[in-house]
Amino acid sequence: MPNYRELYLQMMRATEKSIRTLVEAQQACEEMILREADDEAQQETERRT
């Protein structure tokens, strides 16, 4: 008979790992977007001066 508790725990660990990976990817993308926006703002400021 399968150990359902261990199967459940294995699924939960994999789910948590996947969620962490997705969150890290989202944060990295958000940082790139913010960095690009900052660079564009800085370039615009430099053009005006």
HELIX and SHEET records of a PDB file:
HELIX    1   1 TYR A    4  ARG A   48  1                                  45    
END                                                                             
